[in-house]
Amino acid sequence: MDTLVAGGVSIAYEVAGEGPRGETVALLNGIAMSMGHWKPVAAALAASGFRVLLHDMRGQLLSDKPAGPYSFEEHARDLLALLDATGTELVHLVGTSYGAEAALCFARDFPGRTASLCMIDGVCELDAVLVAAVDSWKRAALSDPSLFYRVILPWNYSPEWLAANSGFVASREAAVASLPREYFEAFVRLCDAFLAIDLRKDIARIRTPTLVAVAEFDILKGERFAKVMAEGIAGAHYRKIVGAGHAVVIEKPGEVSRLILEFLGSIGSTKGPGQEEAS
């Protein structure tokens, strides 16, 4: 792991793979993720010849957690500084959930540095249920770490995954409960940044090749949100990943990897948005 100071904030990052293709993919975390959650996907991309850039955003586990407020525009500037520091001129952006929204903001603000955009389980706007869910996460995060983890569980995972991974859930709950208070305070600031999102007016400005993907059983940021973005971005591809919940990067990393590689391989084609499902 390396660190970069951007705007006075230390950002933790890693580069995986030598990238014989000469292309870099940046994997952008969901709100409660750390870059380690991407490791199976990063390994698959690196094995296919891509250079892979991972980082924890300001406020996330391995990076500094300055006093807020945070914003997606700030996350985009941090990523730009990271690209400059690693000698990356163009980047393929892949983000899940909070990372999808950060990727969308980067593509909007820095189109000349964006080779393509892949958004997994992201949104460009809010609804009342999403606001209520995130508000409950904030309250639980400041109340009790174990309660916090239990509150976010049903929003993030499919029923099948939860039934099959009770041991992992228990160990993860213990790990979350051991995190310092500053982690949870920073998480709340990240939530506040998300609750300020208003990107629907901006999606028509995106001109880079784009994939919008959504997990079949995502009850947090589901198909309705994904279709708004797929229909609003010219030429966007649309895919559904079957049998997974919102945390699809954790539930089905192999399927996520395949979808990303298929999309990157398709760039330059004239095929418009599709409705195929990944199985």
Protein Blocks (a to p, Z undefined) as FASTA:
>chain_A
ZZddeehiacddddehjhlnopacdddddfkbcfklmmmmmmmmmmnopacdddddehia
klccddddddfklmmmmmmmmmmmnopabdcdddehjlmmmmmmmmmmmmmlpfbdcdeh
iafbdcfklmmmmmmmmmmmmmomklmmmmmmmmmpcfklmmmmmmmmmmmmmmmmmpcf
klmmmmmmmmmmmmmgcfklmmmmpmbdcdddddfklcklgmklmmmmmmmpghiacddd
ehiafklmlmmmmlmmmmmmmmmmmgoiabdcdfbdcZZ
